[in-house]
């Protein structure tokens, strides 16, 4: 089933024709910009194989958007193929370009390129574990790569025997979602060793931590392989404290995130749902209805808790971002690049 899942994903990404690709953004500003706190980066994957991944830059206070900010800041050089994720750390933004097998190191103020980290297979997520070291998860390499941040090179790897997704650092321990083997991997970053693993639901895809220092992991269930599960995990005892099971095997929830107070969970399951960490059951009502849009990415502003939802539309044309209040009222919608998937809130 895992092979089928990856195959179907690849088919969907290859299904477009080059002549069908439209402009990255309609009615966007092309002026050079400098980022400020409270602004938002939208990571647009682009079409697989076409190298048209991009970053859109949104300023909430003026409701203005600028597209292709990396390309504009770097002499028209494109960012890469499939912009998967990004992480802001130490005045830099580390942008993971999945199919380009690289991580671009970008100045967080003006988006100019500082360095490029190469040698990956199919990188997914970037996690700093110290001021001089980071981990990068991977789809195909069966390992997590260890990166030296002082010289921007890969210096080692941690065998995982499969596809790893989101990573989280807590209390000097790294936790990784093991999609291939349905495990939560527990890693000691001081010596880069895998010390334990805990069996979860099928295909854990996202992880976050609440105010009580409990970890929450969303397990998508695979391609109708099992019912999806939301799991609360105690890192002190390394035990599962609660499992919330989605009733419909066709559901594949993802994009689990936490609000800034670490009290409310948000996730995508066709629509947007919100759940208190003290809840004893999954939410029965929708916070934001997709209204037949293709909700593909989710973010929550850490300052005012505005909710940002990315609409990939048909995975070919330029996407749309909807900005909602914390109560679910629409504030603004705007065009961005092709296949918007992730948000990064500038600090």
N, C-alpha and C positions, 0 to 999 in steps of 0.2 A: 504493500500500500504506500510506503514512503517513496518508492521509486515512481509510482504512478503520480503521487502528489507533485514531485519535482518535475516530472515530465509534463503534466498539465500546466504547471506554472510556466515552463519554458515555451510550450505551445502558445499560451496566451500572450507572451511577450514577443514572440516571433510573428504573430498573426497579422501585423500591419505591413503596408507597403510604403516604400520610401516617399513616393509621391503624395501619400495621404498626410504626411506630417505638416502641420500648420505652424504658424509663428509661436514662439515660446510664450509670449504674453501679449495681450491686446490692450491698447490704451495704457501702457506702463511708462513710467518715467525712465529716461536713459541718462539722467544727470549723475555725475559722480557723487558718492555719498560717503559719510563717515558714520559708523554705527554708534548708537547711544544705548544706555541702559533702558530697558523696557521695550526695546524694539524686537522684532521677530524675524527670524530667518525661516523660510520655507524651503525644504530640500525637495527638489523635483527630480525623480529618478531618471526621467527620459526613457526613450524606447530602447530596449535591449539590443545591443549591437550597433547602434547609430551614434553613440558618443555625444548625445545631446542632453545629458544631465546638466542641471543648473541650480542656482540658488536665487530665490526671490527674496527681496528685503521689504518688510512692511513696517510702517511707522503708525502705531495705533492712534496717537494723539492728533495726527493730521489725516489719517485714513489714506495715506499714499503708499504706493507700491512701486518698487524698482525691480526689474528683472535682469537676469544674467549679470549679477553684480561681480561675480568672480571673473567672468570673461572680460567685463569692462575694465576691471582693475589690473588685468594681466595681459595687456596688448593683444586682446582678442583671442587668447589661447583658451580653448574649451576646458571645462572642469574634468570631464571624464564620462565613462559609460556606467550607468546605473548608480546614481548618488544615493547610497543606502542610508547613511546616518552621519551625525556629526556630534562633536563634544567640545565645549569651551573649557580651556584649562590654561592657567598661567599666561593670560593675555594672548592666547592663540586659539584658533579653531581647527580641530583635526577632522577633516572631511573624508569619509570612507567612500571610495568609488569601487563598488563591488566587481563589476565585470572588467574594469581597468586594472584590477589587482593592486591597488595602491591606496595610500592615505596621503592626502594633500595637507600640508601644514600652512595655515593661512593667518595673516595678521588680523586680529579680531576688530581692529579699529577701521581698517580701510580695505580689507579683503585681498591685499597683495600677497602673493605666494612667497613663503619663506623657505620651504623645502618640500621634497616629495619622498615618501617612504615606500619603497618598492620591495618585491620579493614575496608578496602574498599570493595565495591561490585565488580565493573568492571571499575577501574580507566582509564582515557584517557590522560589528560594533566595536567601538574603541573605549577602553576604560583605563584612566590613569590610576596606578596603584601606589605611586610615590612621585616625588618631583622629578625623578629621573627615569621612571619606568612605567610602561603601559602594557596592557593586554589587548589583543585583537582577536575576536571570535571569527569563525570561518565556516563556510558552507561545505567545502569539499576537501580540505586538507587533513581532516581527522585530528586536528590539533588547534590549540590556542597559541598564537604567536606572541613572543615576548619582545618588546620594542624598547630600545635605549633612546630616551628622549633628549639626551645631550648631543648625540650625533645622528639621530633619526635613522637608525638601522635596526633590522631584526637581529637579535642576539641569541635567540633560542626558541624553544617551543615546549608545550605541555601536551602530551598525548591524551586525546579525548575519545578516540575510536568512533568519531562521528561528527555530525553537524552541530555546532554550537551557535546560539543566538545571543540574547541579551545577557549582560554581565552586571554584577553589583558588588561593591566593596562595602563591607561592614565589619567593624571591630577587628581589623587586621586579617580579615578572611575574605576571599573572593568566592562568589556564588555564580555559577554559570548554568544557563538553560541548555540542556543536552537534548536537542530535537530528535536525534537518531535513536537514542536508547531510553528516552522518557525519564531521564534522571535530572536531579539537581546536583551538579558537581560542586564539590567543596575543595578549594585550592588554598594552599599556604603561599602567599606571595613573597615571603622572605626567602624561600628557596625554590619557588616555582614548581611545587610538587602537588599532585592530586592526592588528597589525604582521605577523601571519603566521597560517597555518592548515595543519594536517597531516591528511591523509586517514586515517581509522581504519576500524573495522568499522562495520556498520550500527547506527545509533541508540546512540551512547555515552550512558550514563545516570548513571554515578557515577565518581568519581575520588578517589584518595588518594595519599599519598607515603610511601615507606619510609625506613629509616634510612640507606640509601645515596643518598638524594636522587633516587631514580628515581620516576617517576609511574606509577601503575597505573590503567587505565581499563577499565571493563566496558562492552562493547557488546552490547546485548540481541538484535540480529539482526532486529528488526522483527517484523511479523506473518508468520512463515514466509517472510521475504524472503531471509534468509541465515543461515548458522550463526553463533551467538553467538561472541564473541571476548573474551578477556582479554588486554590489551596492556600491556607494559612499555615506558615511553617515557623516553628520556634528554633532560632539558630543556637540558642543556649543548650537546649537538650537534643537538637538535631532530630526533632520529631514533627510529624504533621499533626496540627491541633484541630484543624477543621477542613472539611472538603465539601464544597458546594457544587452540585452536579446539575448541568443544564439538561433539561428534559428531552430536547429534540436533538437526535444524533446528527441532523443536517446542519446544526449551528456550529460555527467556528469562530468564537470570540477571540479578540486580539487587542493589542495596543493598550494594555493595562498600565495606568498611570495613577499617581497620587496627587492630591492638592498640596499646597504649600504648608498647611497646618498638619498634614499627614493624618487626616481624619476621614477623608472621603476618597473612595476609589472611583475611577472612571474607566470605561472600556467600550470598545466597539463590538457590536453583535448585530450587524446590518444597521442598527440605529445606535444612538449614544445612550449609555446607561450610567447611573450614579448609585453608589452603594456605600453606606456608612460602615466603618470598620467594626462596629459593634453589632451589625445586623446578624440575624440568625438564619436568613434565607436570601436568595438572590432577589434583586429588585423585580417587582412584577409590572412596573410601569416604565415607559420610555421617557427619558429626559428630553431628548431631541430626536424627532422622527426624520428619517432620511428623505421622505417625500419623493421616493423613486430615484434619488441621487445615489451615486456609488461612493459611499463613505469609505475612505481608504487610509486616512491618517488622523491622529487625534493629539491635541495638546492643550494644556491648561496653563494660563499665564500665572506665574508665581506671585505677582503683585496684586492683581485685582480679580483673579480667578475667572477671567473671560475664557471661554471655551472656543478653541479653533478646530474646525473639522475640514479635512481635505476631501474633495470630490474628484476622483480620477476620471469621471465621465465614461469614456469608451477606451481609455488607456492609449489613445492615439493623439487626440487633440489636446490643446492646452487645458489644464484643470482649473478648478475653482476652489477658493477657500471661503468658508463661512465662519464668521466670528459671532459668537453668542455671549450673552451675559451668563453669569453663574446659574441663573434660574432658567436658562434655555430660551431667552428672547433674542431674536436676530438683531445684531447691531450693524453688521456690514458684510458684504460679500464682494470678492474681487478675483480677477483672473490672475493666474500664475503660470508656471511652466508645465511641462508634460509629466503627468503622473506624480503629483505632489504626495509625499508619503510621510514626512517627518517635520517636526517643528523644533527650533532651537531658540530659546528666549535669552536675549543678550543680557549679561550681568554687568 
